Amino acid sequence: MRTPWIVLAAISGSLLMGCSNEREVGDVSLGWFTTKDVKISVLQDPVVTGVTCHIASVEADLDFADPSDMSIACRQTGEITTDMMMSIDLSKSGEVVFKQSKSILFKTLKVRRIYDPQSETLMYLSYSTKEVNGSHKHSLSTVPLWGTKAYGFRPITR
């Protein structure tokens, strides 16, 4: 009878350790009489390495699930090249560049990169997913390609 709990603990542990390109750079307590803190993490885009995002989210030490609230700010912190742009998913739904478990089961914070070819801008959408009933909480940050080597990038359409 212990086997399901051991398997559940192993899966939960692996989900919680899922993000290697994220590091915590800030930790702010929300008060003496609460177990909730605002954690600030930094994430470098794994493909467009000239973009760095800072994500602020609430974490509760004694809860099984953290709140879905979060904010994101992304900036150009290095070179962005045409080669990088040719390596990204150019679909309207983009691609997930970061994800972190926010509960023991079913809740995940994700950051998705989407390219807007008309304004030549990278958009980073952070949102929380609940596999059972979804979540409407999200935040958006944009990084224009103006002034980069990738400005003027036109994807090849087939």
C-alpha positions as a Markdown table, in Angstrom:
| # | Residue | x | y | z |
|---|---|---|---|---|
| 1 | Met | 0.0 | 0.0 | 0.0 |
| 2 | Arg | 3.0 | 2.3 | 0.4 |
| 3 | Thr | 4.0 | 2.0 | -3.2 |
| 4 | Pro | 1.6 | 4.6 | -4.6 |
| 5 | Trp | 2.8 | 7.2 | -2.1 |
| 6 | Ile | 6.4 | 6.5 | -2.9 |
| 7 | Val | 5.7 | 6.8 | -6.6 |
| 8 | Leu | 3.8 | 10.0 | -6.0 |
| 9 | Ala | 6.6 | 11.5 | -3.9 |
| 10 | Ala | 9.2 | 10.6 | -6.6 |
| 11 | Ile | 7.1 | 12.2 | -9.4 |
| 12 | Ser | 6.4 | 15.3 | -7.3 |
| 13 | Gly | 10.1 | 15.7 | -6.5 |
| 14 | Ser | 11.1 | 15.5 | -10.1 |
| 15 | Leu | 8.5 | 18.1 | -11.1 |
| 16 | Leu | 9.7 | 20.5 | -8.5 |
| 17 | Met | 13.3 | 20.2 | -9.7 |
| 18 | Gly | 12.3 | 20.8 | -13.3 |
| 19 | Cys | 13.9 | 24.1 | -14.3 |
| 20 | Ser | 17.6 | 24.3 | -14.6 |
| 21 | Asn | 17.8 | 27.7 | -16.3 |
| 22 | Glu | 16.1 | 29.6 | -13.5 |
| 23 | Arg | 17.7 | 31.0 | -10.4 |
| 24 | Glu | 16.2 | 33.0 | -7.5 |
| 25 | Val | 17.5 | 36.5 | -7.1 |
| 26 | Gly | 15.0 | 38.0 | -4.6 |
| 27 | Asp | 12.8 | 36.9 | -1.7 |
| 28 | Val | 10.5 | 39.3 | 0.0 |
| 29 | Ser | 8.3 | 38.3 | 3.0 |
| 30 | Leu | 4.7 | 39.4 | 2.9 |
| 31 | Gly | 4.6 | 39.9 | 6.7 |
| 32 | Trp | 5.3 | 38.3 | 10.0 |
| 33 | Phe | 2.0 | 36.5 | 10.3 |
| 34 | Thr | 1.9 | 34.9 | 6.9 |
| 35 | Thr | 3.9 | 32.0 | 5.3 |
| 36 | Lys | 3.7 | 33.6 | 1.9 |
| 37 | Asp | 6.7 | 35.3 | 0.2 |
| 38 | Val | 7.3 | 36.9 | -3.1 |
| 39 | Lys | 10.1 | 35.1 | -4.9 |
| 40 | Ile | 11.9 | 36.7 | -7.8 |
| 41 | Ser | 13.5 | 34.4 | -10.3 |
| 42 | Val | 15.7 | 35.2 | -13.3 |
| 43 | Leu | 15.4 | 33.2 | -16.5 |
| 44 | Gln | 17.5 | 33.5 | -19.6 |
| 45 | Asp | 15.8 | 32.5 | -22.8 |
| 46 | Pro | 17.5 | 29.2 | -23.8 |
| 47 | Val | 17.4 | 30.0 | -27.6 |
| 48 | Val | 17.3 | 33.8 | -27.8 |
| 49 | Thr | 20.0 | 34.1 | -25.2 |
| 50 | Gly | 20.1 | 37.9 | -25.4 |
| 51 | Val | 16.7 | 38.0 | -23.5 |
| 52 | Thr | 16.5 | 37.8 | -19.8 |
| 53 | Cys | 13.2 | 37.7 | -17.9 |
| 54 | His | 12.5 | 38.3 | -14.2 |
| 55 | Ile | 9.4 | 36.5 | -12.8 |
| 56 | Ala | 7.8 | 37.5 | -9.5 |
| 57 | Ser | 5.5 | 34.9 | -8.0 |
| 58 | Val | 4.0 | 34.2 | -4.6 |
| 59 | Glu | 5.1 | 31.0 | -2.8 |
| 60 | Ala | 3.5 | 29.7 | 0.4 |
| 61 | Asp | 5.8 | 27.5 | 2.5 |
| 62 | Leu | 3.0 | 25.5 | 4.3 |
| 63 | Asp | 0.5 | 25.2 | 1.4 |
| 64 | Phe | 0.2 | 22.3 | -1.1 |
| 65 | Ala | -0.3 | 24.8 | -3.9 |
| 66 | Asp | 1.1 | 28.3 | -4.5 |
| 67 | Pro | -1.2 | 31.1 | -5.7 |
| 68 | Ser | -1.4 | 31.6 | -9.5 |
| 69 | Asp | -0.5 | 35.3 | -9.3 |
| 70 | Met | 2.7 | 36.3 | -11.1 |
| 71 | Ser | 4.3 | 39.1 | -13.1 |
| 72 | Ile | 7.0 | 39.0 | -15.7 |
| 73 | Ala | 9.5 | 41.6 | -17.1 |
| 74 | Cys | 11.7 | 40.7 | -20.0 |
| 75 | Arg | 14.5 | 42.8 | -21.5 |
| 76 | Gln | 17.2 | 42.6 | -24.1 |
| 77 | Thr | 20.5 | 41.9 | -22.2 |
| 78 | Gly | 22.6 | 40.7 | -25.0 |
| 79 | Glu | 22.8 | 40.1 | -28.7 |
| 80 | Ile | 19.8 | 38.8 | -30.6 |
| 81 | Thr | 20.7 | 37.4 | -34.0 |
| 82 | Thr | 18.9 | 36.2 | -37.1 |
| 83 | Asp | 20.2 | 32.7 | -36.4 |
| 84 | Met | 18.5 | 32.7 | -33.0 |
| 85 | Met | 15.2 | 33.9 | -34.6 |
| 86 | Met | 15.4 | 31.1 | -37.2 |
| 87 | Ser | 15.6 | 28.5 | -34.4 |
| 88 | Ile | 12.4 | 29.5 | -32.6 |
| 89 | Asp | 8.8 | 28.3 | -33.1 |
| 90 | Leu | 7.1 | 31.0 | -35.2 |
| 91 | Ser | 3.5 | 29.7 | -34.8 |
| 92 | Lys | 0.9 | 31.9 | -33.2 |
| 93 | Ser | 1.0 | 29.8 | -30.0 |
| 94 | Gly | 4.8 | 30.0 | -29.8 |
| 95 | Glu | 6.7 | 27.6 | -27.5 |
| 96 | Val | 7.1 | 27.1 | -23.8 |
| 97 | Val | 10.6 | 28.3 | -22.7 |
| 98 | Phe | 10.2 | 27.8 | -19.0 |
| 99 | Lys | 7.9 | 25.8 | -16.6 |
| 100 | Gln | 7.8 | 25.3 | -12.9 |
| 101 | Ser | 5.6 | 23.2 | -10.7 |
| 102 | Lys | 3.4 | 25.3 | -8.4 |
| 103 | Ser | 1.7 | 22.5 | -6.5 |
| 104 | Ile | 2.1 | 18.8 | -5.7 |
| 105 | Leu | -0.3 | 17.9 | -8.5 |
| 106 | Phe | -1.5 | 19.5 | -11.7 |
| 107 | Lys | -0.5 | 23.2 | -11.4 |
| 108 | Thr | 2.3 | 24.7 | -13.4 |
| 109 | Leu | 3.7 | 28.2 | -14.0 |
| 110 | Lys | 4.7 | 28.5 | -17.7 |
| 111 | Val | 6.4 | 31.1 | -19.8 |
| 112 | Arg | 5.7 | 31.0 | -23.5 |
| 113 | Arg | 7.7 | 32.9 | -26.2 |
| 114 | Ile | 5.6 | 34.1 | -29.2 |
| 115 | Tyr | 6.9 | 36.2 | -32.1 |
| 116 | Asp | 4.9 | 39.1 | -33.6 |
| 117 | Pro | 6.3 | 39.5 | -37.1 |
| 118 | Gln | 4.4 | 42.7 | -37.9 |
| 119 | Ser | 5.9 | 44.7 | -35.0 |
| 120 | Glu | 9.1 | 42.5 | -35.0 |
| 121 | Thr | 8.7 | 41.9 | -31.3 |
| 122 | Leu | 9.2 | 38.9 | -29.0 |
| 123 | Met | 6.4 | 38.4 | -26.5 |
| 124 | Tyr | 6.8 | 36.5 | -23.3 |
| 125 | Leu | 3.5 | 35.3 | -21.7 |
| 126 | Ser | 3.6 | 33.9 | -18.2 |
| 127 | Tyr | 0.5 | 32.0 | -17.1 |
| 128 | Ser | -0.6 | 29.3 | -14.6 |
| 129 | Thr | -2.1 | 26.1 | -15.8 |
| 130 | Lys | -4.4 | 23.9 | -13.8 |
| 131 | Glu | -5.0 | 20.6 | -15.6 |
| 132 | Val | -8.4 | 20.2 | -13.9 |
| 133 | Asn | -10.1 | 23.6 | -14.5 |
| 134 | Gly | -7.6 | 26.1 | -16.0 |
| 135 | Ser | -6.6 | 29.5 | -14.7 |
| 136 | His | -7.1 | 33.0 | -16.2 |
| 137 | Lys | -4.1 | 34.6 | -14.4 |
| 138 | His | -1.4 | 35.7 | -16.8 |
| 139 | Ser | 1.2 | 38.5 | -17.4 |
| 140 | Leu | 2.9 | 39.7 | -20.6 |
| 141 | Ser | 6.2 | 41.3 | -21.4 |
| 142 | Thr | 7.6 | 42.3 | -24.8 |
| 143 | Val | 11.1 | 42.7 | -26.3 |
| 144 | Pro | 11.3 | 44.6 | -29.6 |
| 145 | Leu | 13.9 | 43.5 | -32.1 |
| 146 | Trp | 14.6 | 47.2 | -33.0 |
| 147 | Gly | 18.3 | 47.9 | -32.8 |
| 148 | Thr | 19.3 | 44.2 | -32.9 |
| 149 | Lys | 21.0 | 42.1 | -35.6 |
| 150 | Ala | 17.7 | 40.3 | -36.0 |
| 151 | Tyr | 15.7 | 43.5 | -36.9 |
| 152 | Gly | 14.3 | 43.0 | -40.4 |
| 153 | Phe | 14.1 | 39.2 | -39.9 |
| 154 | Arg | 11.5 | 37.8 | -42.2 |
| 155 | Pro | 10.5 | 34.2 | -41.6 |
| 156 | Ile | 10.4 | 31.9 | -44.7 |
| 157 | Thr | 6.8 | 31.0 | -45.2 |
| 158 | Arg | 5.9 | 27.8 | -47.2 |
